[in-house]
Amino acid sequence: MIPAFPVYLFDVDGTLVDSAPDICGAVSAVLETTPAGKCETAFLRGYIGRHLYDLFEDVLPGCDEATKADLLARYRTIYLAREHSATRVYPGVPEALARLRGRKSTATTKSSQTVRSVLEQFGLVSYFDHVQGTDGFPAKPAPDVILRSIEGLGGADTKDVLMVGDSPADMAAGKAAGVRTCAVTWGYGKREEMACFEPDFWIDDLSQLLPSR
């Protein structure tokens, strides 16, 4: 059984919502206009949760900062224009969040503004005490968004915090921040890659966070 934590931090894409169709669709539309050409969705899913610069550097070796910034701006325009039309909340997520005690915040690579709009659109924002995205500071696997999220909640001892996510970047960021980590098995990250960071807990359903289970 997973003990109750005073603070829970959640990744969003691949953890609370299945947003791969919208994210990968927007990324693919951008990359098809570059020498990288068409990339398979399965390949693109592996980059969800990381900064898109990582993807651009891998598929377009040698691309400069201006090019990456332009590609990112184009991605954001296309992604937002899709209005999350193909995104879905994972089954059981609203019910589990509603019953989960403790302060809750997000810790995602999306900007705070974008993640708030997603949570509002899918009726999840009321379950959170704070909404934190990556706003002009290093993205996961750096610990910055986790530390900012804790700060946004008014502070907490790191031992009282559980980071819940679906990717190696989530696990690495949690370890770097000194918080406990919980890997979910239904998202986009590969289990063996997450296992390298020795998550404190694994769950197959968000309801497994509920102490009464």
N, C-alpha and C positions, 0 to 999 in steps of 0.2 A: 504494500500500500504506500502511496506517495503521501508524505505528511503535508499538512496545511502550511502555506506560506503567507506571510503578511503582505507580500508584493508579488504580482505576476506581470511579466513583460511578454508580449506576444509579437512575433513576426506576423505578417499579414498574408502575403502572397504564398500560397502553398500550405498555409497553416490554418487560417480562418476562412479564406476564400480561394476558390480555384479560378485564378485569373490568367492562367497560361494562354488561353486562346486569344485574349485581347493583347497581352504583352508580346507574345510571339508573333502575332499578326502584325503588330505595329513595327516590331524590330525587323521582321522579314521584308516589309514594304520599304523600309529604309535601305537595308542591305542589298536589295535587288537593283538598286540604282548605283551600286558601287562594284568594283572588281570582284568582291566577295561573292556576288551573285546570290542565288537562292540557297538558303540553309535549311536543313531539316528541323522540324519542330522539336524532335527529341533532343537534338543538339542544343537548340536555343533554350530549352527548359532548364538545362544544367547551369545556365547563367542567371536564372531568376534569383533575386536576393543579393546579387553582387552588383557592383557599379557597372554600368554598360561600357565604360571605358575598357574594362577587362576584356569584354567580348570584342570590341572594335580593335584592340591591340592584337588579339589572337587571329582574327580573320583578315585583318588589313595590316600586316607587318609594316612597321615604319611610318604609320600614319601620324601626323603631327597633332599638336594640341588643338590647333584651329579646326582641323578636320574633325577630330573627335567631338569638339564642342558643337560644331555644326550638325553632325549626325545625331547627337543627343537632343538638340533643339528640335530637329525634324521628328525624331521619335516621339518626343513629348507632345508635339502638335497632333500627330496621327493618333497616338494612344488616347489622349483626352477627347479627340473627335469621335472615337468609338463609343464613348459614354458608358464604358464597362458593360456593353450590351451582351457579351458572351461570358461574363464573369458570373460565378455562382457561389453562394455560401455553402460550405461543406455541411452535410447532414449532422444535426445535433449540436452545432456550434452555438446558436443563440440560446438553446436550453441550458447548455453547460455554463456559458458565461453568466447567465441570469442566476444560476445557483452557486457559482463560485464566489466564496467570500474573500476578502482581502482587497487591497487597492490594486487596480489594473491599469496598465498603460500599453501602448504599442512601442515597438522598436524595429522599425522597418527602413528599407532603403528608399522607399518612396518619400517625397517631400511631405512635411506635416500637412500642408494644404490639400495635397492629393489624397493622402490616406484618410483625412477627415471626410472628404467628399465621398470616398468609397464606403466608409463606415456609415455615413448618413444615408447613402443610397440604399444600403442593404439592411438598414434598421439595427445596426450594431453599436452605434456611437454611445448610446445611453448606458452601455455596460462598462464604459471606461471612465476613469477618473481623470485621465490625461491622454492626449494623443501626441505622439512624438514620431517624427520622421527624420530623415537625414537632410539637414538644411545647411549646406555650405561647409560641412566638416567631413572628415574621412568616413567612408561607408564601411559596413561590416566586410571583412572580419576585424576591422579596428573596433575597439570597444566604445567609441564616442557616443553612438546613439543610445546605447544602454545606460551610460553614465548620465547623459542628458535627460533620459526618460526618468531615471531615479530622481534627479534634481527637480524635474517638473512635477513629480509627485510630492515634493517637499522633503525629500531625502529619506534614506533608509540604510541600515547596515547591510552590506552586501550578502551576508549569510542569510538574510531574511528574504532574499530575492530569487525567484525562479524565472529563467529565460526559456520560453517555449518556442521552438522553431523547427523548420523542416530541412535545413541545409547545413553543410559543413561551415559556412560562413557564420551562421547563427551560433553554432557550438563553439567556434573559435573566438567569436566576439564575447560570448558569455564567459569563457575561461579567462580571456584577457581582462575582463572587467571584474573578475573575482566572484561572480555569482554562480549559483547552481544552474544546471542546464537540463532541459528535457527535450528529447528528440521525438518528433512525431513521425509515424511511418507512412502517412498517406500523401505526403507532399512531393516535391520535385527532387529533393536531394537523394543521393545514393546512400543506402544504409551503411555500406562498408566505408564510405568516405566520412560519414558522420561518426562512425565508431572509432575512427582514429583519434577523435577528440574526447573519447571516453565520457559521453553524457552521463549525468547522474541518474537519469531516468529515461525510460522509453515508454511511449503510449501508442495504442492503436485506435484510440477514441478519446476525444477531449473530456468526456465524462470521467475518465480515469483520474483526472486531477481532483475530483470531488472526494474529500475525506470520508464521506459517508458510504462510498461505494464498497 
